[in-house]
Amino acid sequence: MTRPAPPSPARPDILCIGSVLWDVIGRSPAQMRQGSDVPGRISRLPGGVAMNIAVTLARFGLRPAVLTVIGRDAEGDELVAAAAALGVDTAFAYRSDDLPTDRYMAIEGANGLIAAIADAHSLEAADDKILAPLADGRLSSGAKLWPGPVALDGNLTVALLDRIAASPLFAASDLRVAPASPGKAERLLPFLRHARATLHVNLEEAGILCQAHFENSRAAAEALVARGAARALVTDGARDATDARVGAPTITHPAREVQVAHVTGAGDAFMAAHIVAEMRGADRVAALAQAQDAAAAHVAGEIA
């Protein structure tokens, strides 16, 4: 008797490509500096740029799927279960027998992020295996390309990001691209002249991409467009954020003033909220305002 094939996973609303890992974060209400030894709390929760974006998208009622690598280890099994509880689909993720589940560790104080280390070596080693569902018919194929939005993070290798920027697999996609950190901002250079890509960066990352220093988000966003970006959204922490695009007015919106509870993932919350707002028909002004509000809510701890 032939065993029936397992049911295909439900089609997601959006793909989040990049890092999905465990965040290990130590937080203290004290001001901290190098060498500080203070009381606080240490938590472990699902993280990574792609995961953070996906979690926020799910909170807004979308069905996000992650294209990433997750080890077939105990931490990987726990991460898959935690992702499902948060509404994030890992059915299309590459599960590796040889690569361990990635991790990120950060220390935060009352004065913000003190230090962080990202161990995303498995994601880098998996390379284009994570993109297989876009080529084998599970999500798209040469005859029918993925037509929806894609949130792409800069934890991928330079070589893979180069290939994605030129790949026909993404020819019909709305690409939203963000670096994983300022140290990886230069990895986004292939998308500076990509006709379908929107860059989501902070002020420091914009400066790295433009090899310049900017006083505010508006100057940075307009400089990115001048350098060839089709569209750029630039955040500046507790200050304002700007949306600049080719052939349209530049828009700037202030940040909501809040008491800082935690900062890791604020940019991811901004990006996810902005994507959701535009998917639901918001104009550029409203979308930017909603994204700023979501980032403020994240920083203030108003969202669990």
Number of C-alpha atoms within 10 A of each C-alpha: 3 4 5 6 6 6 6 8 13 10 12 15 16 22 24 26 27 25 32 33 31 23 19 18 18 16 21 20 17 15 13 18 11 7 6 11 10 13 11 13 10 12 11 13 13 20 24 26 27 29 29 24 31 32 27 25 26 19 16 13 12 18 19 25 29 29 26 28 31 28 23 17 16 10 17 21 15 13 22 21 13 14 21 13 11 16 19 27 25 23 15 20 22 22 22 17 10 11 17 20 25 23 22 20 16 17 19 23 23 17 15 18 15 16 12 14 11 17 17 21 16 21 27 19 13 20 16 18 16 20 19 17 16 19 16 11 13 13 19 17 15 12 9 13 18 21 15 15 19 23 28 28 26 25 27 26 18 17 12 16 22 16 13 18 22 14 11 12 20 20 16 14 17 19 22 23 21 27 22 24 17 18 12 18 21 18 23 21 17 15 23 22 16 17 15 17 22 23 27 26 29 24 23 21 24 28 20 16 20 18 10 11 13 16 10 16 27 24 17 30 33 21 20 24 20 16 13 16 24 21 26 29 32 28 32 20 18 16 14 17 27 24 26 28 20 14 9 9 10 18 16 20 20 16 20 16 13 14 11 18 19 21 20 22 18 20 29 28 27 28 29 25 26 24 23 22 19 15 15 9 10 15 11 17 14 15 22 27 20 20 25 29 19 26 27 26 22 25 24 18 15 11 12 5
